[in-house]
């Protein structure tokens, strides 16, 4: 007979168990090599299928290829009017923000979106914050000048990083949904998931410093928020189990023209389909918000 007090925690998938065992062994024997492997894995997003609810919206889009380095990203356009750019998050695609399309088009906006490198229908197997931010710049060049942008999670960090790297880019209004405050948090979460030994995490930081010429800690949205000049709307769920709500509070505290809209019980992804949230975003981008 099974005890009623027995643990009901879900079993760890065998693939994750194998990865944890591999890093435990390799991290002890060759932490430098383990750091390379960890960064490779960290930079390789899984592609996810388009949900049934988003298929109709995505099929109605005009397809526009976006030049990005030697490749072309999958771009999407709906409607006519001032452009609003949608920027999805990590292991996501433009389809994840499909619920915003119809309300924004109905309000007279031209909605533009893209699949980031190694995401959705765009080519590639690996990407990173800098590459992602360059993809955002490519979309801005393709569709701009941009009236406003709606971003989710890693997409928010990528867009703000793009603005830091390209200070001459003008953006009318910016919406950050469930955005992380710092890149180091993503690495910490990854390290906790795969049980990386501390020397391996240190190697990842060193490799990023060498590759991009700046530390992981320098990719801090809190620091960049203080320089943002446009009106902003930051939305975050108090029960978000991917990016803590305190990240939103920290960003808004330093962003002079931003306000925070908190939700309860929507989590990290369902917030993108919530009609009251979508309506707040549409009103903000339509200049009917009290912000700005």
N, C-alpha and C positions, 0 to 999 in steps of 0.2 A: 504494500500500500504506500502511495506517495504521500509524504508529509505535507500538511497544509502550510508549514512554515518554510518549506524548501524554497530556494531562490527561483524567481521567475524571470531572471535576466535573460535576454536573448543570447543564443549561442553565437560565438564569434565565427564568421565565415572562414572556411579553411584557407582561402586565398590570403586573408589578412593574417591568419596565424602563421602562414608560411613566410610572409613578408616580415613579420615581427621576429621570427626565428632567424631569418637571414640577416637582419640588421643587428640582432644581438650577437651573432657569431662574427660577422664581418666587422662590426663596429669595435669589437674587442681586439681583433687581430690586425685590421688595417683601417683605422678610422678615416684616413685621408681618402681612400678608395670608396669607403662607405658614404662619405660626404658627396662625392660625385654621383654615386648611384641614387642617393636620397634626393639631390637637387634635380636629377633627371626625372625621377618619379614625381616629384613635386610640380615639375613644369609640364607634365603630360596629362592634360585634362581628359576625362571620359566624355564621349559624345552621348547625348541623350536624345531619345526620340521626341518628335513633336507630339504634344497632347492632342487628343481628338477635338477638344474644345477650341484649339488654336488653329487647326488645319484650314478651316474655311477662310479665316482672316489672312493667313499667310498665302493661300492660293489666290486671293484677290489682289495681291500686291503687284505693282510693276517692278520687275527685276532690273536692277541697275548694278553692274559690276563696278567695284571700287578699286582702283589701282593701289597696291600696298607693296612696296618693294618690287620684287620680281614676280609677284603673284597678284591675283585679283580676289577681293573679298566679295561674298554674297551680300548685295545691298537690296533694300526694299523701300518702295515709296507708295504712299496712299494719299489721295486728296490733293487739294491745291491751297495755296496761301502761305503764310509765314511758316518756315520749317521748324518742327520740333523733333529733336533727335532722341531716339531711344537707345540706351546702352545697357546691354544685359550683363549678367555676372559670370563667375567662373563655373565651368561645366554646365552652361546654359546656352541660350541662343536668343535671337530676336523674338522668337515665338513666345518666350516666357512673358513678354510685355504686350502680347497681342490684345489684352483686354483694354488697353489704353487707346488703341487705334481708332475705333469707331467713335467714341466720345470726343476725341480731339478733332477728327475730321469733321464731325457734325458742328463743331465750334468754329470751323473755318481755317483749320491748320492743315499744312502738308506734313504728314508724319513720315519720317525717314528713319531707317534702322539698318543694322548690318549684323552679320555673324562675325565675331572676332576670329583671329587666326586660331586654327585648331579647334574651332567650335562650329556647330551647326553644319551648314553647307559650304563653309569656307575651307580652303586647303590648309595643310600643315598638321603636324603631330604634336608640336610643343609650342608654348608661348610663355610670356612672363609679363610683369607689370609694365615694363618699358615698351615691349612689343605691342601690348594691348593698348597702351596710351598712344602709340604711333598710329594704330588702326583708328582710334578715335579722331586723331588729327586728319587722317585720310578721309574719313567720312565728313568732317567739317569742311575740308577743301572741296569735296565733291558736291555737298548740298548747301553750304553756307552762303551768306551769313546766317547763323543759327539764332532763332528767336529764343528758344529755350531747350533744355535737355531734361529727360527723365532717366535716371540711372538706378540700377539695382546692385547692391553688394559690391563685388570687386569692380563692377563697371563704374561705380562712383569714385572709387580710389583711382581708377585709370583715367577718368576724365579730369579729375583735379590734378593729377600728375601731369597730364597733357597741358593744362593751363600753366603749370609751373614751368614746363619746358618750352612753352610757346606763349610768352607774356603778351604778345601783340594780338592774340586771338580774342575776339570779343564775343561774349555770350550774354544774352539778355537776362535769362532767368535759369536757375538750376534747382532741380529736385533730386535729393539723395534719399533713396529708400534702402534702409538696412545696410548702410555703408559702414565698413570697418574704419577705425581711426588710425590704424598702423599696420604695415606689412608684417612686422615681426610677430604680430598676433596670429597671422595665418600660418607662419612657420611653426610657432609654438603648438597650434592645434594639430598640424600635420605630424609633428614630432610626438605628441601625446597619442595620436591615433596608431602610429606604427611602432611606438615604443623605442624611439631613437635614443641611444646613449648621448649624454651631454657632449662628449668630444665630437660626435658626428654632427650635432647641431652647430657647434662652433665651426666645423669645417664648411658647412653650408653657408654660414655668415661670411666666412673668409672668401669663398668662391664667388659669392654675389658681389662683395667688395671689389674683387679682382676683375670681374666681368664688366661691371658697370661704373667702376670708379667712384662709388659712394657706398656708405654703409647701409645695412638693412634699416637701422633706426632713422636714417634720413628720409625714408619714405613714410612720413608721418603726416596724415591728413590734418591732425590737430594743428601742426605748425603751419601748414599751407592755408588752413581755413582763415587765419588772421589776415591774409592778403587778398581774399576774395572780395571783389567789389560789387558783384551783382546780388540782387535779392535772392534769397534761398529758402527752400522749404525742406526740412529734414523730417522724414517719417520713419518710425521704428516701433516695433512691437515690444512690449515689456517682457513677453515670454519668448523672445527670439533665442533659440538654442544654438545658433550658429555665430551670430555677432551680438555681443551683449548690449543691452539698452544703454549702458553707461557710455558706450562709444558715441552714440548720438548726442548725449548730454555734453560730452567733452567737445564735440565739433561745434555745436550751437553756441556754447559758451564763448568761443573764440571767433566766430563768424559774425561780423558786425550787423549784417542785414538779414540774418536767418532767424526763422522761428521753428520750433519743434512741435510736431504733431504725433502724440503717442497713441498707440492702439493696444488692445488687450485681447490675447487669444488667437491672433492671426499667424503668429510664428514668422519664419524667415521668408517663406514663399507665398503663402496664401494671401498675404497682404497685397500682392500684385493683382489679385482678382476681386478684391473687396470694393463694392460699388461706392460706399461713402468715401473711401480713400481715393479712388479714381476721380470722383467728383471734386474733391478738395484740390487735387492736382490740376484738373482742367480749369477750375476757377482761378487758381494761382497763376497759371500760365496765361489766362485771359485778362490778367490785371484787375480781377475783381477781389483778389485777396487783400487783407489788411497789411500784408507784408509788401514793402517797396512802394 
